[in-house]
Amino acid sequence: MLTRSFRFLDPANISPDLSLRLRRLADDCERLELHRSVLPSTLKNVPLLESWMPSLTPEGLHLVGVASGHPIHGDRIVMTTPLWWADPEGTWVRSLSRFYRLGSPATRDGLRGVRPVSH
């Protein structure tokens, strides 16, 4: 039924690290609830996303952009995992996997035709 159109809903497709990602996300949720901001030390070593633009998929809202310092993909164009929170000032976002610092958004034609690496 739903899993034919939305494969990520099928329990057979649960990634081995999903439980850990969700625990870390919940911990960050508690910190954000208490402090309403992210400590600078938290953002010190997270990837920077430049020339980014939003991308809505059946899994949720993602950002596509040029990552620098990504722990898995290095320096290249990526699509984030689904977003959970964004700084109202536009300096960071929190995806399912990690925080990203935000640089400048993409220009109107900045990433047209580019295929990102998703994770």
N, C-alpha and C positions, 0 to 999 in steps of 0.2 A: 504494500500500500504506500504509505508515506516514504518508506525507505527506498522505493524505486526512484522517486524524484529527488530525495534528499538523503544520499548515501551516508552522510555523517550521523544520521539518527540511528543507524543500525548498530546495535551493541557489538557486532562482530568487527566493526571498524574503530573501536576504541584504541587509541594509541597507548603504548606502554607507559608513557609519562603523563598521561592526562590527570591522574590522581594528584601527582606532585604539582603540576601546573595549577590545578584548582585550589590546592592547599595554600600555595604561594599567593594566588589571587585573593583568597579569603583573608590571609594575613595583611596584605596591602589594603584590602577593604577596611579592616579594622583600624589600621593606622590613618587612613584617609578620613574615616568617620570621626576619629579623635582629634586630628590636627587640621583637617580640611586643606592640607597642602602636603607636598612631598619635600622631604629634607634634601638639601643640596647634595649631601653625601650619597643619597640613594641614586641620584642622577649622574654622579661623577663618572661612572664607567659604563653607562648604557649606550647603545648605538644612537648615532645622530641620523635623522632622516631628513634629507634635503629633496627639493623638487618633488614634493609629495602631493598626492591628490586622493580624495576618498574614492572607494570602490565598494558598492553595495552588492553583496552576493547572497544566495540563500542562507549562508551561515551567519551573515551579519555584516556590519560595517568594518571595512579594512582600510588601510592606507597603502598605497603603492608609491614607492619613492626610492631614491638612491641612499642606501644605508652605508654608513662608515662605522667600522668597528663592531660589526655584528659578530657575535660569538660563534655562529654556525656558518654564515654565508660570507663573512668578511666585508669587503667593500664592493657592493654591486646593487643592482635594482632588485628589490624584494617586495612582496606583499605581506603585510603583517597578518598575524592571526586576528580573529575578531576583536574589535576594540570594546573596552569596558568603561573607561573613563578618559576624560580629556581636561586639561587645564583650561579654565576659562580665559586665561591670558595667552594661551596658545604656545606654551613653552614645552609641554610634554603630553604624551598619551600613554595609557596603560592598555596593552593588549592581553589576550589570554596568556601569552608567553612571557612578556616582559614590558618594562618601561622603554620608551623611546624619547629622546630629546627631539624637538621639532626645529628644523631650520626653516628656510623659506619654502612656501608652497610652490608647486609647479606653475609655470606660465600656461597659458591656454593650450599651446601645442607642445608643451614640454616633454610629455611621455607618450605621445601618440604612436601607436604601433609597437611599443616595447612590451616584451613578455617578461613579467617578473618571476622570480623564484618564490614560491609560496612555501610556508612551513606551518 
